[in-house]
Amino acid sequence: MNTTEVQKIADILIEELDIERPVEILLTEMGFYEDGCHSFDSKSNKHFILLSNHLFKWWSWTSVAEVLAHEMVHAKQTETQVLRYCDGQVYWNDKPYKDTWILGYWRRPWEVEARRNEKTLAKIVRNRLKEMV
């Protein structure tokens, strides 16, 4: 998979999730167990999605699409302010979550929602790409 293919996937997800602010995809070195992450820069009013280079070395197309879909869900969550970061505090549906590391990654509600949607969104992307051919 190359950057053009990644951008096609991103464009479909942006449209599907109705993400209004710009999204920049960056390929980077991350920890081996980290696949991607989302960040929003309020100064530039832009989403950044970092994807680990190792995704493209060892993972299937479907897995890459699922990781990108997962991070795009976070982009939508922050756009709708369901997920907010303020002064080092995380808020989900206006409820503050302190010490999210204690809660654990797999139990954070914003991660649960992203995981719940990633496979469905990846299937939508695959179908939309097939229609384009």
KAZIVEN-V898227 format. One record per helix or strand. SS is the DSSP state (h for helix, s for strand). FROM is the first residue (numbers start at 0). LEN is the number of residues. If there is no record, write none. Layout:
ss=(SS	SS)
from=(FROM	FROM)
len=(LEN	LEN)
//
This chain:
ss=(h	s	s	s	h	h	s	s	s	h	h	h)
from=(2	21	35	45	53	60	82	88	94	99	104	108)
len=(15	7	6	7	5	19	4	4	3	4	3	24)
//
